[in-house]
């Protein structure tokens, strides 16, 4: 994978986080969330995805690579989500 591909994936993850935050803002116009709540949701998702990766038919090194890629994607998407909520005064 090329560095430009990695940067493009990270940008796409960030943009997806922004889009999901904007969607949530429009669906739930009066709702605010805390950073702790978002971190908790991300942690639960991380555990779920990593357990699914562990069930996959890959060798250990491939599983670890997939987990690391997932963590990086989730961090970028989460950053886009949080920054959008902050900019719209929906994060406390």
Backbone as CSV, one residue per row, in Angstrom:
resi,resn,N_x,N_y,N_z,CA_x,CA_y,CA_z,C_x,C_y,C_z
1,UNK,0.846,-1.178,0.000,0.000,0.000,0.000,0.889,1.239,0.000
2,UNK,0.570,2.171,-0.836,1.332,3.403,-0.944,0.959,4.384,0.158
3,UNK,1.871,5.288,0.457,1.602,6.307,1.479,0.391,7.150,1.078
4,UNK,0.267,7.460,-0.200,-0.884,8.265,-0.641,-2.190,7.523,-0.412
5,UNK,-2.167,6.199,-0.557,-3.370,5.397,-0.284,-3.733,5.464,1.194
6,UNK,-2.711,5.402,2.051,-2.944,5.466,3.500,-3.510,6.828,3.869
7,UNK,-2.929,7.898,3.340,-3.426,9.236,3.633,-4.850,9.414,3.126
8,UNK,-5.152,8.847,1.965,-6.508,8.944,1.420,-7.499,8.210,2.318
9,UNK,-7.118,7.043,2.816,-7.985,6.290,3.723,-8.236,7.059,5.012
10,UNK,-7.189,7.688,5.541,-7.347,8.469,6.769,-8.254,9.663,6.528
11,UNK,-8.108,10.308,5.389,-8.968,11.448,5.056,-10.414,10.995,4.898
12,UNK,-10.616,9.855,4.261,-11.973,9.333,4.094,-12.599,8.994,5.447
13,UNK,-11.815,8.436,6.344,-12.317,8.107,7.677,-12.725,9.381,8.414
14,UNK,-11.886,10.401,8.336,-12.191,11.673,8.994,-13.481,12.268,8.424
15,UNK,-13.592,12.281,7.115,-14.789,12.840,6.460,-16.026,12.038,6.837
16,UNK,-15.903,10.727,6.921,-17.039,9.909,7.344,-17.459,10.282,8.763
17,UNK,-16.494,10.526,9.644,-16.818,10.964,11.005,-17.575,12.280,10.999
18,UNK,-17.139,13.213,10.148,-17.824,14.506,10.025,-19.252,14.300,9.541
19,UNK,-19.420,13.489,8.509,-20.761,13.237,7.947,-21.677,12.597,8.984
20,UNK,-21.156,11.624,9.718,-21.982,10.947,10.723,-22.377,11.909,11.846
21,UNK,-21.471,12.799,12.226,-21.799,13.793,13.256,-22.881,14.740,12.756
22,UNK,-22.751,15.198,11.516,-23.766,16.106,10.957,-25.113,15.413,10.849
23,UNK,-25.098,14.149,10.475,-26.346,13.382,10.415,-26.986,13.294,11.801
24,UNK,-26.176,12.995,12.808,-26.684,12.921,14.179,-27.232,14.249,14.667
25,UNK,-26.553,15.331,14.318,-27.018,16.665,14.713,-28.383,16.955,14.111
26,UNK,-28.578,16.547,12.862,-29.863,16.795,12.201,-30.976,15.881,12.699
27,UNK,-30.636,14.662,13.044,-31.656,13.723,13.536,-32.043,14.038,14.979
28,UNK,-31.053,14.418,15.787,-31.271,14.710,17.201,-30.855,16.152,17.483
29,UNK,-31.673,17.125,17.092,-31.257,18.529,17.133,-30.991,19.102,18.529
30,UNK,-31.539,18.529,19.570,-31.369,19.092,20.915,-30.436,18.263,21.794
31,UNK,-29.757,17.288,21.216,-28.948,16.365,22.002,-27.490,16.784,22.044
32,UNK,-26.907,16.665,23.235,-25.476,16.876,23.419,-24.893,15.601,24.015
33,UNK,-23.632,15.343,23.739,-22.957,14.172,24.296,-21.632,14.605,24.896
34,UNK,-21.133,13.776,25.779,-19.840,14.075,26.380,-18.738,13.323,25.631
35,UNK,-17.539,13.828,25.776,-16.403,13.143,25.170,-16.246,11.750,25.775
36,UNK,-16.546,11.627,27.052,-16.440,10.322,27.723,-17.418,9.317,27.111
37,UNK,-18.624,9.769,26.773,-19.596,8.876,26.144,-19.100,8.411,24.780
38,UNK,-18.535,9.327,24.014,-18.002,8.953,22.704,-16.830,7.993,22.834
39,UNK,-15.961,8.243,23.807,-14.822,7.356,24.023,-15.290,5.959,24.430
40,UNK,-16.327,5.896,25.231,-16.890,4.607,25.654,-17.464,3.852,24.450
41,UNK,-18.205,4.546,23.616,-18.778,3.917,22.424,-17.675,3.415,21.496
42,UNK,-16.626,4.203,21.341,-15.505,3.804,20.485,-14.811,2.566,21.051
43,UNK,-14.649,2.531,22.356,-14.002,1.384,22.999,-14.837,0.111,22.822
44,UNK,-16.144,0.223,22.972,-17.019,-0.938,22.757,-16.934,-1.419,21.320
45,UNK,-16.934,-0.489,20.377,-16.813,-0.854,18.960,-15.464,-1.517,18.702
46,UNK,-14.410,-0.992,19.331,-13.076,-1.572,19.151,-13.042,-3.019,19.623
47,UNK,-13.613,-3.275,20.787,-13.646,-4.650,21.304,-14.415,-5.567,20.370
48,UNK,-15.535,-5.094,19.871,-16.346,-5.914,18.969,-15.582,-6.223,17.682
49,UNK,-15.035,-5.202,17.042,-14.334,-5.408,15.770,-13.116,-6.303,15.968
50,UNK,-12.368,-6.072,17.022,-11.191,-6.902,17.256,-11.564,-8.349,17.537
51,UNK,-12.686,-8.587,18.206,-13.106,-9.974,18.434,-13.542,-10.629,17.129
52,UNK,-14.143,-9.845,16.236,-14.505,-10.376,14.921,-13.252,-10.679,14.098
53,UNK,-12.256,-9.822,14.191,-10.990,-10.069,13.485,-10.337,-11.338,14.024
54,UNK,-10.402,-11.548,15.332,-9.818,-12.750,15.930,-10.487,-14.023,15.423
55,UNK,-11.745,-13.926,15.046,-12.472,-15.083,14.524,-12.151,-15.358,13.055
56,UNK,-11.575,-14.387,12.377,-11.299,-14.508,10.947,-10.182,-15.525,10.691
57,UNK,-10.177,-16.032,9.478,-9.184,-17.035,9.095,-7.955,-16.333,8.530
58,UNK,-7.183,-15.735,9.442,-5.923,-15.085,9.100,-4.884,-15.557,10.090
59,UNK,-3.628,-15.449,9.707,-2.599,-15.767,10.692,-2.467,-14.600,11.674
60,UNK,-1.740,-14.823,12.728,-1.647,-13.847,13.816,-1.132,-12.496,13.344
61,UNK,-0.130,-12.480,12.493,0.433,-11.203,12.044,-0.580,-10.431,11.201
62,UNK,-1.356,-11.127,10.371,-2.383,-10.450,9.579,-3.476,-9.881,10.480
63,UNK,-3.830,-10.609,11.507,-4.841,-10.122,12.459,-4.372,-8.845,13.139
64,UNK,-3.122,-8.832,13.559,-2.578,-7.645,14.230,-2.543,-6.446,13.289
65,UNK,-2.211,-6.681,12.034,-2.213,-5.599,11.046,-3.623,-5.057,10.867
66,UNK,-4.607,-5.942,10.745,-6.001,-5.511,10.600,-6.472,-4.727,11.817
67,UNK,-6.102,-5.180,12.996,-6.490,-4.479,14.218,-5.879,-3.083,14.258
68,UNK,-4.609,-2.985,13.878,-3.952,-1.681,13.879,-4.607,-0.749,12.857
69,UNK,-4.924,-1.283,11.691,-5.596,-0.474,10.669,-6.960,-0.009,11.171
70,UNK,-7.670,-0.883,11.854,-8.976,-0.517,12.403,-8.833,0.598,13.437
71,UNK,-7.842,0.464,14.343,-7.630,1.491,15.368,-7.326,2.847,14.737
72,UNK,-6.481,2.845,13.718,-6.143,4.100,13.039,-7.380,4.702,12.368
73,UNK,-8.168,3.861,11.724,-9.386,4.335,11.059,-10.350,4.902,12.103
74,UNK,-10.539,4.179,13.191,-11.471,4.617,14.232,-11.009,5.920,14.870
75,UNK,-9.715,6.090,15.060,-9.188,7.339,15.619,-9.489,8.517,14.696
76,UNK,-9.251,8.356,13.409,-9.501,9.441,12.456,-10.999,9.743,12.358
77,UNK,-11.818,8.715,12.248,-13.265,8.933,12.167,-13.763,9.588,13.457
78,UNK,-13.262,9.128,14.585,-13.644,9.713,15.876,-13.243,11.165,15.989
79,UNK,-12.062,11.498,15.479,-11.620,12.893,15.509,-12.536,13.779,14.668
80,UNK,-12.904,13.308,13.496,-13.826,14.075,12.656,-15.178,14.251,13.328
81,UNK,-15.643,13.197,13.979,-16.925,13.229,14.684,-16.875,14.238,15.828
82,UNK,-15.835,14.122,16.672,-15.714,15.008,17.837,-15.541,16.466,17.427
83,UNK,-14.694,16.720,16.465,-14.461,18.106,16.053,-15.713,18.743,15.473
84,UNK,-16.498,17.963,14.761,-17.744,18.487,14.208,-18.733,18.786,15.324
85,UNK,-18.832,17.889,16.296,-19.723,18.145,17.429,-19.276,19.385,18.211
86,UNK,-17.970,19.518,18.427,-17.446,20.693,19.141,-17.791,21.972,18.384
87,UNK,-17.588,21.960,17.071,-17.840,23.152,16.252,-19.310,23.546,16.273
88,UNK,-20.191,22.573,16.510,-21.623,22.817,16.548,-22.155,22.884,17.966
89,UNK,-21.270,22.991,18.940,-21.634,23.136,20.360,-22.511,21.975,20.852
90,UNK,-22.155,20.764,20.423,-22.901,19.572,20.824,-22.075,18.629,21.692
91,UNK,-20.862,19.031,22.006,-19.990,18.189,22.811,-19.700,18.917,24.121
92,UNK,-19.880,18.200,25.221,-19.545,18.812,26.515,-18.568,17.944,27.251
